[in-house]
């Protein structure tokens, strides 16, 4: 796995965790921000042929 793929997958994992935390604490604004970031990261992954596992939350 190259550095780009590893970094992208780590960013997705971190963003998923941040999204879960925002939802659990009831921070709707932060949840929307994290969801938009996650969508962007998934789009970027798809554009570069990076397979992303289904979220675990």
C-alpha positions as CSV (number, residue, x, y, z in Angstrom):
1,X,0.0,0.0,0.0
2,X,1.4,3.4,-1.0
3,X,1.5,6.4,1.3
4,X,-1.4,8.1,-0.4
5,X,-3.7,5.2,0.1
6,X,-2.6,4.6,3.7
7,X,-3.0,8.3,4.5
8,X,-6.4,8.5,2.8
9,X,-7.7,5.4,4.7
10,X,-6.4,6.7,8.0
11,X,-8.2,10.1,7.3
12,X,-11.4,8.2,6.6
13,X,-11.1,6.1,9.8
14,X,-10.4,9.3,11.9
15,X,-13.3,11.2,10.3
16,X,-15.7,8.2,10.9
17,X,-14.6,8.2,14.6
18,X,-15.1,12.0,14.8
19,X,-18.5,11.7,13.2
20,X,-19.5,9.1,15.7
21,X,-18.3,11.2,18.6
22,X,-20.2,14.3,17.3
23,X,-23.4,12.3,17.0
24,X,-23.0,10.8,20.5
25,X,-22.5,14.2,22.0
26,X,-25.4,15.7,20.1
27,X,-23.3,18.2,18.2
28,X,-25.4,18.4,15.1
29,X,-23.2,21.1,13.4
30,X,-20.0,19.2,13.9
31,X,-21.7,16.0,12.7
32,X,-22.7,17.7,9.5
33,X,-19.2,19.0,9.0
34,X,-17.7,15.5,9.6
35,X,-20.3,13.9,7.3
36,X,-19.4,16.3,4.5
37,X,-15.7,15.6,5.0
38,X,-16.3,11.9,5.0
39,X,-18.3,12.2,1.7
40,X,-15.4,14.2,0.2
41,X,-12.9,11.5,1.3
42,X,-15.0,8.7,-0.1
43,X,-15.3,10.6,-3.4
44,X,-11.5,11.1,-3.5
45,X,-11.0,7.4,-2.8
46,X,-13.3,6.4,-5.6
47,X,-11.6,8.8,-8.0
48,X,-8.3,7.1,-7.2
49,X,-9.5,3.5,-7.1
50,X,-9.0,3.1,-3.4
51,X,-11.2,0.4,-1.9
52,X,-12.9,1.6,1.4
53,X,-14.3,-0.9,3.8
54,X,-17.9,-0.2,5.1
55,X,-18.0,2.0,8.2
56,X,-18.1,0.1,11.5
57,X,-20.6,2.5,13.2
